Amino acid sequence: MRLAVRVTPKGGRDAIDGWALDANGRPHLKVRVSVAPTEGAANAAVIAFLAKQLGRPKSALRIVSGETSRLKMVEIEGLDEAEAEAVLGPRPAG
């Protein structure tokens, strides 16, 4: 499964802030992490946080695009839509 994630580094705490739609109406998950975006630290924090929330090993998640951008595409092995919705809430129609 692939998941669009908009990351807010130095967000004060690690948290999921729910779903939103971008300007083109595509859904993305809003995630904040407490670390700064220095040398991949925020990316690592996003992977670790999402893995913990989704009950997956960190090795099952990887950023497939947007490593230097706030909007990232995260691939999660072995996760289906129903499992994701149970943890992250329903994805808005986009």
N, C-alpha and C positions, 0 to 999 in steps of 0.2 A: 504494500500500500504506500502511496505517496501522499505527503501532507505539506501544504504550503504553510509556512510559519513566518510571522513577522516578529522579529526579536527586538526588544528594548534592552540594550546593555546598561549596566549601572542603574538598574531599576529599583534598587533598594532592597529587594528580596526576590527569591525565585518563586514565580507564580504563573498560572495560566489565567489570562484576563478574558477568556472567551473567544467567540468567533466574530469576525467582521467581514465586510465585503470591500474589495478594492474599487477603484474608480471604474473599472470595467465590469463590476458585478461578480468577480470571482472571490470565493470564500478563502479566508486564511485564518489560522489560529494565532491569537496574540499571546506571546510569551515574554515574560520579563525575567532577566537574570541579574544577580547582584554584581557580577564581575564586569570589568572593563573589556572592551574589544581589543585587547592587546595580544598579539602573537597567537591568535586562535583560542584564547582563553574563554571568550564568550561562546564560541562554537562548541567547545568541549563541555561547557556548563549546560548549554541547551541540550546536547545529546544525553548527558548524564541525568538531567532533570526529567526529560521526556521518557527516558528509559525507566526511571524509577516510577513515574506516574503510570506508565503503561504496563508495568510488570514485565519488562523485557530486559535482556542483557544489553549493555551498551554496544556490544559488537553487532547487534541486530539492527542498529540505527546508523545511518550515514547521511551526510549532507551531499546531495547530488548536484545542486546548483545554488549559487548565491553565497559562497563562502565569505566574500568580502562585502556583502550587501545585508541590509536589515531584513529583506525578504528572501527566505531560503526555501528550498524544496528538500524535504527530509524523506528518505525512503526507510520504511520500517518492515523488516522481514517478519512474516508469520502473523501479521495483524490484519483482521478483517474489519469491515465497516461497523458491524454490530459491537465488537469489542471496543473500537475507537469511540463510538457514540456513547457507550456506557461510562467511559472515563472522561471524555472531552465534551460531552453534550452533542446534541444534533447539529450537524453541519448545515448552515443556511443554504437555501437554494440559490444558485448563482448561474 
